[in-house]
């Protein structure tokens, strides 16, 4: 590899990391007018949602977590569970008290104020939304586009208390030739997130080290009446059908919107 190419990769890596951090920070700061979203809130004060985070894969030579925007990887890896308790709902802004139970036996409590129309990552969206609903609009950060995020499909997800309709949102973000893959499942009735997956291969940290990761977050318990979780996440043929349906939806959307080349 020539010296010129090495320098180009270093500049690219540093710029990539800085932009990734900035994107996630700016995403949380950008607040669209709430009137643009005619959404119903499906959760209420007192509702609790307990999650289990799992660091499925981590490969990298640099520090962990690799960037501030991926600190949740460390949380998933070092905690037994996280519980989100709804303490306030005002229009489309929801406040959660978040209790993290760490593997060393200690617990920490923090407050999360989430704007359902802008905060990243997403914990809750509108209730009873339908396939094709735009959850986040297309945006541009430092000249780099981020595609609109829309609900791709609706599936039935099995729980101990019975099946519940679930909205699926799967999207890829090709950012400077690094593909970040995201999967969300939201309970349709409440709008709450029941499953989240994030992954990337051969991404760069701030020290220009290469890393790959795969992490998941899954709802394991809730006090919502009539809903006993213990989920049976669809596998095999079921998941294949979901991904086929979502891929078709994404392809159709790409043709309609004619996204710019990354």
N, C-alpha and C positions, 0 to 999 in steps of 0.2 A: 504494500500500500504506500502511495507517495505521501510526502509530508503535507502537500496541499490537501489531499483527501482526508488525512488525519485531522488537520485543523478544521476542515469543513464539518466533520462529524462532531468534534468538540463544541463548535459554535452551535450546531444543530441541537445537541444534547442539552446544553445549558439553556438555550432559548426555549426548548420544549418544556423543560421542567418549570421554568419561570412562568411560562404561559399557562401550564396546567394549574399551578397554584393560583394564579391570578384569575383564571376562568372560574374556578370553584368559588373563590372569594366574591368575585363580581356577581356570579349567579345568585348567591345568597343575598346580595345587596340590591339587585334590580327588583323593583316592586311594581308590577303592572297595576293599572287601575282595577280595583276589585269588581267594579261594575262591568268589566269585560267578561266576567265569568259568572254565568247564571247557574251556580252550583248549589246543591243542598249539602248541608253538613250531616253526616251519618253517625257521628260519635257525639258523646255528651260528657259533661263534667262527672268524674268518678269512674269512668271506664278505664280499665287497665289492660295492657297488652305486654306479655312477656315474650322475649325473643332469645334464641340461642344463636350466637355467632360462631362461625367456624372458618379458620384459615385452612382451606383445603390444600393449597399449594403455595410455597414460597421458594423461589430460587433467585439468588442474587449475591454479588460480592460486596455490595456496599452496606450502608447502614440500614437498620430496620426500625420504624417504617421509612420508606425511601423519600417521601415528601410529606409535608404537613397535611395535604389534602387526602392522604391515605393513612392517617393516624388510626382510623377505625380498624385497620388490619391488626394492629397491636391490641386494640381493645377486644376484638373477636378472639384473638389467640390467648389472651390472658384472663378472660372472664368466663364464668359459668353461665350467666344470663344477664339480660338487661330488661328492666321493666319500665314501660312508659305509662304514666298515669295522667289522664286529662284533668288539668286543674282550671282551665279557663277556655271558653270559646267566644270569640267576638268577630262576627261576620265570618270571614274565611281565614282568620288567624287563630291558631290553636296553640295553647301553652301546655307543655308536658313537664311533669316532674320525672326525671330519668334516674332510676336507681340501678347502679352497676354492681353486681356481686362478683368480686374477683376470686380467682382460683386460690388465693392465699387466705381466703376467709373474710376479708374486709369488704366493706361496701362504701361507695361514694354516691352522693346525690347531686344532681345538677338540674338546671332549668333550660328547656329548649322551647323557644317561641318559633313556631313554624307558620309561614305564610303559604297556604295551600296552592297559591298561584305562582310562587317564585323560588321558594327555598330549595336548596340542593344539599344532600340527597333528599328524596321524598319519603315522608312517613305516612302521609294521608292525602288523599285527593277527594273530589266530590263524590257523593253517594249516587248510586244508580246511573252512572255514566255509561254511554254506549260505545260500541266499536267505532273507531275513527275520530273520537273526541280528542282534540289537541290539549295536551297536558302542559306542555311548554312550547312556546313559539320558536321558530328558527331564529338564530341570533348570530352575530358576528363579533368576535373578540380579537383585537389586534390584527384585523384583516383576515382572520381564519373563521370559516363558517362552522356552526354547530347545527345539525339538522333539527327540525321540529320533532318533538316527541309526542306520539299519538298512541292511543289504545289500539292494539293490533287485532285482538280477538277476545272472545268471551268463552270460558270453559267452565265445566262443573268440577269442583274440587271436593274430594271426599274427606269428611271429618267423622269423629266418633258419633257426633250428634246428627250426622246426615250430610248430604251434599249441599254445597253453597256455590252460587254463581260467582265467578272470579274473573276480573279483567286482567288481561295480559299486555304488558308493554315491554318489547324487546327492541333494542337498538344498538348499533355500532357507531362509534365515533372514531373516524380515521383522522388522527391529529398528527401532522408531520410524519406520516407513514407508520405511526404506532396506532394499532386498532384497540380501543377500549370497548369491551363488550359488557352490556348491562341487561339484566333481566329483572322485571318487576312483576309480581302478582299482587293485585289489590282485591280484597273482598268487595264485591259490588254493592252490597247493602250498606256497609258502613264506610267504605272508601279507604279503610286502613290497609296498610301494607302487610301481607302475610308471608311474602318470600322476596328475597333480593339476592342477586348474584352479580359480582363484578370481577372482571378478569382482564389481563393484558399479557402479551408475550413480547419479550425483548424491548421493554420500555427503558428509559434512562432516568437516573436520579441526578441530584444536583452536582454530584462528583463525577458524573459521566460514566457511572457504573451501570451495567445492564441488569435488569431484573424482570422476573415474570411472577405473576400471582393469580390466585383464584380464591375468592372468599364468598361465603354465603351467610345470610341472616334469615332465620325462619321463626315464625310465630309458633310458640309451644303452649301458650296458656292465655286465657282471657276471662274476665268476669262478666262479659256481655251475656245477658240472659238467653238461654236456649242454645248456646254455642259452646260445645265441648270440643276442644281442638284435636289433639293427638292426630295430626294430619297424615294422610296417606298420599304422599306426593306422587303424581303420575309419572310412571317410568316406561321404558321400552316403547311399544307401539304408540301408547298415548302421547308421550312427549314428542315422538317423531311427527305425529299428526299436527300437534300444536306448532312445532317449528316450521312445518311445511306451510301451514295456513298463514303464519306470521310472515314468512319469507315472501309469499305471494303478495300479501298486503303491502310489504315494504317495497317490493318491485313496482307495484302499481303506483304507490305514492311517489316513488322516485321519478317515474315517467311523467306524472302529472306536474310535479314541482320543478323538474329539470334542475336538480341540484348542481351547483357549480363544482368543478373539479377541485379536489382538496389541494 
